[in-house]
Every structure is written in C-alpha cells, then in structure tokens.
Amino acid sequence: MPVDTLHALEVPRTTLGTLVKRGIVLMVEEPAGFTMSALKARPSPFDFQFNRAQQEALQRIQESVNARKFSGMLLHGVTGSGKTAVYLAGMRSVLDAGRSAILLVPEIGLTPAVAADLRQIFGDRVAILHSALSDQERAEQWHRIKRGDARMVVGTRSAVFAPVSDLALVIVDEEQDSSYKQEETPRYHARDVAVMRAKMANVVVVLGSATPSLESYFNAKKNKYRLLELPDRVEQRPLPEVEIIDMRQEFQETGQEQVISRRLAQEIRERLDRKEQVMVPSRSLITNDLIAWSAIIAATLPRYRKHACIVTVSTSIFWAPVRKNWKSCCMACFRRRASADWIVTPSAVVRILSAL
C-alpha cells in the first residue's frame, strides 16, 4: 500500500507503529517515480543522414574514447550544424559499451523538450540534474547515478560532479556560456572542472560551441585541444539573412537618437499587419552598452572627433577636451591629467548630444 494512501486512512500513527514492531506490517522503502518531462519527444536527431563533417567528428570522438586516454577536443560548428546529434551519437556509443558519459548544458538550454528527447534516446538510463528539481528529486537522481541505474547524466554546471562510474566521455555544450561560472561559494568554472576531471580520469572531454571562448579556441590552435569543425548546416539549410543598419547614419538622417531603426520598425509593422509574431531581443543600450553610446557620440559629431576623449567608467560617461600635449587618450591619462567638463549618468547622454 502506498504511503499516501496509508496516511489518508483514519488510523493513528501509534497503531501503525505497533503493527510494524509485531511484524504484522512490513515497511519497504522504494525510490519515488520521477517524471522528466510530460512533453512528447521531437523527431529523433538520428533520423537524418550525418554529413561528412559530422561523421568525421563522431569517428574521432569514438576513437579517442576507445583509446582510454585523456583527450581534449573543441567542436566548432555553426548554428544548426548538428553538434547536438554528434554529442548524442557519441553518448549512445559509450552507453552501448557499458560505460558512462556526462553532458553539461547551460541552464537555459535544459528545456522540457530537451528532456523528452533525451528520454526517447536513452530511456531510463538517463538522469537529468538542474536547479528546478526539488531536494528530493535531486537526491533521487543522485542515488540513481551512484547505483549505476543512470549512466547518461545531463545537467547544468553542478552535474560535472555527478558520481558516475566508469566515466568515458564528458561534453560541455555552449562552452563559452557564462552560466557555467559559479558566482557563489564554492566558486568554480564548470568547463574548467570538466577538463580537469577528464584529465584525472583519463577520459575524453569535448567542448562544443558555435562561438567558442577565446581561451578554448587559442588552446585548439596551439594543439592543446584537437579542433573538430562543422562548417555547414545540416541538409544544406541556409543561414538566416542578416542586415546591419548603421545607427550613425540613422542619426544623421533623422536627427533623433533611437534604439530601433526605421528599417526594423517597418519590418515589424509589416509582420504585425500580416498577423505574424515578432521576437525582438531587448537589451538596454543605455545601461549595458556604454561603449557603443560613446562611439555614437564620437561618430555623430565629426568636428569633435579629434578634439574629444570619451571614456566609459562603470555607469558614467566622462567627456573632456583633448589637450595638445596629450600623446594618447586612455583611462590612465584621463585620471592623471584631466578633469571632466561633464560627468553624467547614461540617462543624460541625449543631453550631452544636444549640448555639444
């Protein structure tokens, strides 16, 4: 009888305790069921034919895993090139060999749909760890990994410490993502921990990204990591069209400083007229892109380009005339030799433009 049903009965707890002591009732502990996702899985990533670059990348990963030696790899592929399919194929080959693998993903990337896909591919052999789990759910997943019931571990940065046995492969997806940094004590970078754990365990670590971090790409170019590249999208799908609008030209033509260009506003209006949806990533240019603001100020005022030094500090913009005896304009010389004519907050940038 389940515990929940037993608690619903009008039976005193002392009576139940007496029955247990006399051996009439036997208490058996069993792990609670855990549902990873209620969503239906999407089409399997193995339903399409791997292209040549994917096949070569997968082959190199499998060869390194079979060698049972430490190997660091950087999988550099454009968006939509099929990196995830390579990850999962490598993990499936590890599972078929009776060994274990860890896949780290950014917090935003571990969606219910992804969880459904993983369950479709690996079944009950996968454990998923992320911050949305309760303490009980997290403990149950941890015990499943420790017992060896789940050999495929997928999770956010803390999953790098999962107690897997016979580890063979560690994969860090979107390795440049800042969410891999633990800002609270104990502070660590999950990507770096993954590399060191792989080195200590003599296993393969794969860092994947469409825009790899500078340090990882440098290590690949210095042959510390093996560079695997996926230059094309799967099934020859075209990349989205990108058009760059010069906001300096917008300012010169309209005389108004705006965040959305006329072309973007027109495109949004056309989509809305067709009853379509528009997604516009919002990022505060005033608070987060101060360098861009200073560049706009310098570029839109040609007569001040050679006579102004614009420096950004935290949330303030300093402007000061450049003296003839200055050999350079930088933060150091600004602090040492000049006092600003204006010290303003970003919200007053427009007033600077009008004042100049």
C-alpha positions as CSV (number, residue, x, y, z in Angstrom):
1,M,0.0,0.0,0.0
2,P,1.5,3.4,-0.9
3,V,2.4,5.7,1.9
4,D,0.0,8.4,0.7
5,T,-3.0,6.0,0.8
6,L,-1.9,4.8,4.2
7,H,-1.8,8.4,5.5
8,A,-5.3,9.0,4.2
9,L,-6.7,6.3,6.4
10,E,-8.1,7.2,9.8
11,V,-5.6,5.1,11.6
12,P,-3.4,6.5,14.4
13,R,0.3,6.6,13.8
14,T,0.9,4.7,17.1
15,T,-1.3,1.8,15.8
16,L,0.8,1.5,12.7
17,G,4.0,1.6,14.7
18,T,2.7,-1.3,16.9
19,L,1.8,-3.4,13.8
20,V,5.3,-2.8,12.4
21,K,7.0,-3.8,15.7
22,R,5.0,-7.0,15.9
23,G,6.0,-7.9,12.3
24,I,2.4,-7.8,11.0
25,V,3.1,-4.9,8.7
26,L,6.4,-4.6,6.8
27,M,7.7,-1.2,5.8
28,V,9.6,-1.3,2.4
29,E,11.4,1.8,1.1
30,E,11.3,2.2,-2.7
31,P,12.5,5.2,-4.8
32,A,9.8,7.5,-5.8
33,G,8.9,7.8,-9.5
34,F,10.4,10.7,-11.3
35,T,8.9,12.2,-14.5
36,M,11.4,14.2,-16.5
37,S,9.0,15.7,-19.0
38,A,5.4,15.4,-20.0
39,L,6.0,16.7,-23.5
40,K,6.2,14.4,-26.5
41,A,9.6,13.8,-27.9
42,R,10.5,15.5,-31.2
43,P,11.8,13.6,-34.2
44,S,15.0,11.7,-33.3
45,P,18.2,13.5,-34.2
46,F,19.4,10.3,-35.8
47,D,16.6,10.2,-38.4
48,F,18.6,12.2,-40.9
49,Q,21.8,11.2,-42.6
50,F,25.0,12.5,-41.0
51,N,27.1,14.6,-43.3
52,R,30.8,14.0,-43.9
53,A,31.9,16.6,-41.3
54,Q,29.6,15.0,-38.6
55,Q,30.8,11.5,-39.4
56,E,34.5,12.6,-39.1
57,A,33.9,14.4,-35.8
58,L,32.0,11.4,-34.4
59,Q,34.7,9.0,-35.6
60,R,37.4,11.0,-33.9
61,I,35.5,11.1,-30.6
62,Q,34.8,7.4,-30.7
63,E,38.5,6.6,-31.5
64,S,39.7,8.7,-28.6
65,V,37.1,7.1,-26.2
66,N,38.3,3.6,-27.2
67,A,41.9,4.6,-26.6
68,R,41.0,5.2,-22.9
69,K,43.4,8.2,-22.7
70,F,42.8,11.8,-21.9
71,S,42.0,13.9,-25.0
72,G,40.6,17.4,-25.2
73,M,38.5,18.4,-28.2
74,L,36.9,21.6,-29.4
75,L,33.9,21.0,-31.6
76,H,33.4,24.3,-33.5
77,G,30.3,24.3,-35.6
78,V,28.0,27.0,-37.0
79,T,24.5,27.2,-35.6
80,G,22.4,24.4,-36.9
81,S,25.4,22.3,-38.0
82,G,24.2,19.2,-35.9
83,K,26.6,19.4,-32.9
84,T,23.9,18.0,-30.6
85,A,23.4,15.0,-32.9
86,V,27.2,14.3,-32.6
87,Y,27.0,14.6,-28.8
88,L,24.1,12.2,-28.5
89,A,25.6,9.7,-31.0
90,G,28.9,9.7,-29.0
91,M,27.0,9.2,-25.8
92,R,25.0,6.4,-27.2
93,S,28.1,4.6,-28.4
94,V,29.5,5.0,-24.8
95,L,26.3,3.6,-23.4
96,D,26.4,0.6,-25.8
97,A,29.9,-0.1,-24.5
98,G,28.6,-0.2,-20.9
99,R,30.3,3.0,-19.8
100,S,29.1,6.4,-18.7
101,A,29.0,10.0,-20.0
102,I,28.2,13.5,-18.7
103,L,26.7,16.2,-20.9
104,L,26.7,19.8,-19.5
105,V,24.4,22.3,-20.9
106,P,23.6,25.9,-20.0
107,E,20.7,26.4,-17.6
108,I,18.6,28.0,-20.4
109,G,19.3,25.0,-22.7
110,L,17.8,22.3,-20.5
111,T,14.1,22.7,-21.5
112,P,11.3,20.1,-21.0
113,A,11.5,19.4,-24.8
114,V,15.2,18.5,-24.5
115,A,14.4,16.3,-21.5
116,A,11.8,14.5,-23.6
117,D,14.3,14.0,-26.4
118,L,16.9,12.5,-24.0
119,R,14.4,10.1,-22.5
120,Q,13.4,9.0,-26.0
121,I,17.0,8.2,-26.9
122,F,18.4,6.8,-23.6
123,G,15.2,5.7,-21.8
124,D,15.6,5.1,-18.1
125,R,19.4,5.2,-18.4
126,V,19.5,9.0,-18.3
127,A,19.5,11.3,-15.2
128,I,18.8,15.0,-15.5
129,L,20.1,17.5,-13.0
130,H,19.1,21.2,-12.9
131,S,18.1,23.9,-10.5
132,A,14.3,23.4,-10.9
133,L,14.4,20.0,-9.1
134,S,13.3,19.7,-5.5
135,D,15.8,18.4,-2.9
136,Q,14.0,15.0,-3.0
137,E,14.1,14.8,-6.8
138,R,17.8,15.8,-6.9
139,A,18.7,13.2,-4.2
140,E,16.8,10.5,-6.1
141,Q,18.7,11.3,-9.4
142,W,22.0,11.4,-7.5
143,H,21.3,7.9,-6.0
144,R,20.3,6.5,-9.4
145,I,23.7,7.7,-10.8
146,K,25.5,6.3,-7.8
147,R,23.8,2.9,-8.1
148,G,24.6,2.8,-11.8
149,D,21.0,2.8,-12.9
150,A,21.6,6.0,-14.9
151,R,24.8,6.1,-16.9
152,M,24.0,9.1,-19.0
153,V,24.0,12.3,-17.0
154,V,22.7,15.6,-18.4
155,G,22.6,18.7,-16.4
156,T,23.8,22.2,-15.6
157,R,27.1,23.1,-14.1
158,S,26.7,21.1,-10.9
159,A,26.3,17.9,-12.9
160,V,30.0,17.9,-13.5
161,F,30.4,16.5,-10.0
162,A,27.9,13.6,-10.7
163,P,29.2,10.3,-9.1
164,V,29.2,8.3,-12.3
165,S,31.2,5.0,-12.5
166,D,33.4,4.1,-15.4
167,L,33.3,7.6,-16.9
168,A,34.3,7.6,-20.6
169,L,33.1,11.0,-22.1
170,V,32.4,14.5,-20.8
171,I,30.7,17.0,-23.1
172,V,30.3,20.7,-22.5
173,D,27.8,22.3,-24.8
174,E,28.0,26.0,-25.5
175,E,31.2,26.1,-23.5
176,Q,31.5,29.8,-23.8
177,D,28.3,30.4,-21.8
178,S,28.8,32.5,-18.6
179,S,26.3,30.3,-16.7
180,Y,29.0,27.7,-16.2
181,K,30.6,30.1,-13.7
182,Q,29.5,29.6,-10.1
183,E,29.5,33.0,-8.5
184,E,28.7,31.8,-5.0
185,T,30.9,29.8,-2.7
186,P,32.4,27.5,-3.7
187,R,33.4,29.4,-6.8
188,Y,34.3,27.3,-9.9
189,H,34.0,27.2,-13.6
190,A,32.2,24.0,-14.7
191,R,34.0,23.9,-18.1
192,D,37.4,24.0,-16.4
193,V,36.4,21.5,-13.8
194,A,35.1,19.2,-16.7
195,V,38.5,19.4,-18.4
196,M,40.4,18.6,-15.2
197,R,38.1,15.8,-14.2
198,A,38.5,14.3,-17.7
199,K,42.3,14.6,-17.4
200,M,42.4,13.0,-13.9
201,A,40.1,10.1,-15.1
202,N,41.9,9.6,-18.5
203,V,38.8,10.2,-20.5
204,V,37.7,12.4,-23.4
205,V,36.3,15.9,-23.0
206,V,34.5,17.7,-25.8
207,L,33.9,21.4,-25.7
208,G,31.3,22.5,-28.2
209,S,30.2,25.9,-29.5
210,A,29.3,28.0,-32.5
211,T,31.2,30.9,-30.9
212,P,34.0,29.3,-28.8
213,S,35.6,31.3,-26.0
214,L,38.9,32.9,-26.7
215,E,40.9,30.7,-24.4
216,S,39.4,27.4,-25.8
217,Y,40.0,28.5,-29.4
218,F,43.6,29.5,-28.5
219,N,44.2,26.1,-26.9
220,A,42.9,24.4,-30.1
221,K,45.1,26.5,-32.3
222,K,48.1,25.6,-30.0
223,N,47.2,21.9,-30.4
224,K,46.3,21.5,-26.7
225,Y,42.8,20.6,-27.9
226,R,42.0,18.8,-31.1
227,L,39.9,21.1,-33.3
228,L,36.8,19.5,-34.9
229,E,34.9,21.7,-37.3
230,L,31.4,21.6,-38.7
231,P,31.4,24.4,-41.3
232,D,28.0,23.7,-42.8
233,R,24.4,23.4,-41.6
234,V,22.7,20.1,-41.8
235,E,20.9,19.2,-45.0
236,Q,22.4,22.3,-46.6
237,R,20.0,24.6,-44.8
238,P,20.7,28.3,-45.5
239,L,21.8,30.6,-42.7
240,P,19.3,33.4,-41.8
241,E,19.7,36.7,-43.7
242,V,21.4,39.4,-41.6
243,E,21.3,43.1,-42.4
244,I,23.4,45.5,-40.5
245,I,22.0,49.0,-40.0
246,D,24.4,51.9,-39.3
247,M,22.8,53.8,-36.5
248,R,25.2,56.7,-37.0
249,Q,23.6,57.2,-40.5
250,E,20.2,56.9,-38.9
251,F,21.0,59.7,-36.5
252,Q,22.4,62.0,-39.3
253,E,19.4,61.5,-41.5
254,T,16.7,61.8,-38.8
255,G,18.4,64.0,-36.2
256,Q,17.0,61.7,-33.5
257,E,18.8,59.0,-31.4
258,Q,16.6,55.9,-31.5
259,V,17.2,52.3,-30.4
260,I,15.0,50.8,-33.3
261,S,16.0,51.8,-36.8
262,R,13.4,52.8,-39.4
263,R,14.0,49.6,-41.4
264,L,13.4,47.5,-38.3
265,A,10.3,49.4,-37.4
266,Q,9.0,48.9,-41.0
267,E,9.7,45.2,-40.9
268,I,7.9,44.8,-37.5
269,R,4.9,46.8,-38.8
270,E,4.6,44.5,-41.9
271,R,4.8,41.4,-39.8
272,L,2.1,42.6,-37.4
273,D,-0.1,43.6,-40.3
274,R,0.1,40.0,-41.5
275,K,-0.9,38.8,-38.0
276,E,2.5,37.3,-37.5
277,Q,4.7,37.3,-34.4
278,V,7.9,39.2,-33.9
279,M,10.7,38.5,-31.4
280,V,13.0,41.4,-30.6
281,P,15.7,40.6,-28.1
282,S,15.7,43.5,-25.6
283,R,18.9,44.8,-24.2
284,S,19.3,48.2,-22.6
285,L,21.7,50.2,-24.6
286,I,21.9,52.9,-22.0
287,T,22.9,50.7,-19.1
288,N,24.8,47.8,-20.8
289,D,26.3,49.2,-24.0
290,L,28.1,52.4,-22.8
291,I,31.0,51.9,-25.1
292,A,28.5,51.8,-28.0
293,W,27.0,55.0,-26.8
294,S,30.4,56.7,-26.6
295,A,31.1,55.5,-30.1
296,I,27.9,57.0,-31.3
297,I,28.7,60.4,-29.7
298,A,32.2,60.5,-31.3
299,A,31.0,59.3,-34.7
300,T,28.0,61.6,-35.0
301,L,30.0,64.7,-34.1
302,P,32.7,65.0,-36.8
303,R,34.0,68.3,-35.6
304,Y,34.8,66.8,-32.2
305,R,36.4,63.6,-33.3
306,K,39.9,64.9,-33.0
307,H,39.1,67.1,-30.0
308,A,37.3,64.8,-27.6
309,C,38.2,61.9,-25.4
310,I,35.2,59.8,-24.4
311,V,35.8,57.2,-21.7
312,T,33.3,54.9,-20.1
313,V,33.6,54.0,-16.4
314,S,31.0,51.7,-14.8
315,T,27.7,53.5,-15.3
316,S,29.1,57.0,-16.0
317,I,30.4,58.7,-19.2
318,F,33.3,61.2,-18.9
319,W,33.9,63.7,-21.6
320,A,36.9,66.1,-21.6
321,P,38.7,68.2,-24.2
322,V,41.9,66.7,-25.5
323,R,45.0,68.8,-24.8
324,K,47.6,69.3,-27.4
325,N,50.3,67.9,-25.3
326,W,48.5,64.6,-24.8
327,K,50.1,61.8,-26.7
328,S,47.3,59.3,-26.0
329,C,43.7,59.2,-24.7
330,C,43.1,56.4,-22.3
331,M,41.8,55.9,-18.8
332,A,45.2,56.3,-17.2
333,C,45.9,59.7,-18.8
334,F,42.4,60.8,-18.2
335,R,42.6,60.2,-14.5
336,R,46.1,61.7,-14.2
337,R,45.9,64.9,-16.2
338,A,42.3,65.9,-16.9
339,S,39.2,66.7,-15.0
340,A,36.0,66.1,-16.9
341,D,33.9,69.0,-18.2
342,W,30.9,66.9,-17.7
343,I,30.2,63.8,-15.5
344,V,26.8,62.4,-16.4
345,T,24.8,59.3,-16.0
346,P,23.9,57.3,-19.1
347,S,20.3,58.6,-19.0
348,A,21.7,62.1,-19.7
349,V,23.6,61.0,-22.9
350,V,20.9,62.7,-25.0
351,R,21.6,66.0,-23.2
352,I,25.3,65.7,-24.0
353,L,24.4,65.4,-27.7
354,S,22.2,68.4,-27.6
355,A,24.7,70.4,-25.5
356,L,27.6,69.6,-28.0
